[in-house]
Structures are given as structure tokens and as C-alpha cells.
Amino acid sequence: MPPTIATSLKLPAELKAAIDEDARKQGLSSHAYMVRTLADASERARLREQFTQDALAAEQDMLARGGYDLADVKAYFEARARGERPERPPLRPVVR
């Protein structure tokens, strides 16, 4: 088990009561509930940051390579639905 570090939190009484109630409903101690909640929040923040970085990289790629026009994509998939084998739509420059 990784080492732990003691931390003290000063919580408003109403928040502490809500934590105690939520923890009880989930069959957890208040401590376990808070640890899990903090770990979940930390993981969500990391995932949100990664999502943002991935989105920015995808945007840069699209600006450099171009993108597909919606009408072209729609026509492509309609032709595929009819059993045809159309060529892929061309990439077009993207204007910001």
C-alpha cells in the first residue's frame, strides 16, 4: 500500500453532515467517502485536461490538412446507403 499523508480539512457543519449522510447511504466511512470523492475529482480533472489537449491537437491537424464539407459527406453516405461505392469526399481548406 502506498504511503499516506495526513491532511486536515475544516468543513462547514452542513457539508460535513451531507458527507456523513452520503457516506452512510453508500456503506462507507466519511473518510473513505471523502478519499474516493477527491480521487474521482482529481481523475476527472486529468481526463478533462487530456480531452482539451486532444481537441486542440485535432483542431491544429484539421487546420493544417483541411476538413470535409457537410454536403459532401452527406452525399457520400447517401450513395453508400444505396449500395454504391463513391470516392471519398475531398478535404477542403478550413477557414477560422
C-alpha positions as CSV (number, residue, x, y, z in Angstrom):
1,M,0.0,0.0,0.0
2,P,1.4,3.4,-0.9
3,P,2.3,5.7,2.0
4,T,-0.4,8.1,3.1
5,I,-0.1,11.7,4.3
6,A,-2.4,13.1,7.0
7,T,-4.4,16.1,5.9
8,S,-6.8,18.1,7.9
9,L,-9.9,19.7,6.4
10,K,-12.1,22.3,8.0
11,L,-15.6,21.8,6.6
12,P,-18.7,23.8,7.2
13,A,-21.0,21.8,9.5
14,E,-23.7,21.5,6.8
15,L,-21.2,20.0,4.3
16,K,-19.9,17.5,6.9
17,A,-23.4,16.4,7.7
18,A,-24.1,15.9,4.0
19,I,-20.9,13.9,3.6
20,D,-21.8,11.8,6.6
21,E,-25.2,11.1,5.2
22,D,-24.0,10.3,1.7
23,A,-21.3,8.0,3.1
24,R,-23.7,6.2,5.3
25,K,-26.1,5.6,2.3
26,Q,-23.2,4.1,0.4
27,G,-22.0,2.0,3.3
28,L,-18.7,3.9,3.6
29,S,-17.0,5.7,6.4
30,S,-16.9,9.5,5.9
31,H,-13.1,9.3,5.5
32,A,-13.4,6.6,2.7
33,Y,-16.2,8.7,1.0
34,M,-14.0,11.8,1.0
35,V,-10.9,10.0,-0.2
36,R,-12.9,8.4,-3.1
37,T,-14.6,11.7,-3.9
38,L,-11.3,13.6,-4.1
39,A,-9.7,10.8,-6.2
40,D,-12.6,10.9,-8.6
41,A,-12.5,14.7,-8.9
42,S,-8.7,14.5,-9.5
43,E,-9.1,11.9,-12.2
44,R,-11.9,13.9,-13.9
45,A,-9.6,16.9,-13.9
46,R,-6.8,14.9,-15.6
47,L,-9.2,13.5,-18.1
48,R,-10.7,16.9,-18.9
49,E,-7.2,18.3,-19.4
50,Q,-6.3,15.4,-21.7
51,F,-9.5,15.9,-23.7
52,T,-8.7,19.5,-24.1
53,Q,-5.2,18.8,-25.3
54,D,-6.5,16.1,-27.8
55,A,-9.1,18.5,-29.1
56,L,-6.6,21.3,-29.6
57,A,-4.3,18.9,-31.5
58,A,-7.2,17.7,-33.6
59,E,-8.1,21.3,-34.4
60,Q,-4.5,22.0,-35.5
61,D,-4.5,18.9,-37.7
62,M,-7.7,19.9,-39.3
63,L,-6.5,23.4,-39.9
64,A,-3.3,22.1,-41.5
65,R,-4.9,19.2,-43.6
66,G,-8.4,20.6,-44.2
67,G,-11.8,19.2,-43.4
68,Y,-14.8,17.7,-45.1
69,D,-17.8,19.7,-46.3
70,L,-21.0,18.5,-44.7
71,A,-22.9,18.4,-48.0
72,D,-20.1,16.2,-49.5
73,V,-20.2,13.9,-46.5
74,K,-24.0,13.6,-46.7
75,A,-23.9,12.8,-50.4
76,Y,-21.1,10.2,-49.8
77,F,-23.1,8.3,-47.1
78,E,-26.3,8.5,-49.1
79,A,-24.5,6.9,-52.0
80,R,-23.1,4.2,-49.7
81,A,-26.6,3.5,-48.3
82,R,-27.8,2.9,-51.9
83,G,-25.0,0.3,-52.3
84,E,-22.7,2.5,-54.4
85,R,-19.0,2.8,-53.8
86,P,-18.4,6.5,-54.2
87,E,-15.0,8.2,-53.8
88,R,-14.3,9.8,-50.5
89,P,-15.2,13.5,-50.4
90,P,-12.2,15.8,-50.9
91,L,-10.6,17.6,-48.0
92,R,-11.2,21.3,-48.2
93,P,-9.3,24.2,-46.5
94,V,-10.8,25.2,-43.2
95,V,-11.2,28.9,-42.5
96,R,-11.3,30.0,-38.9
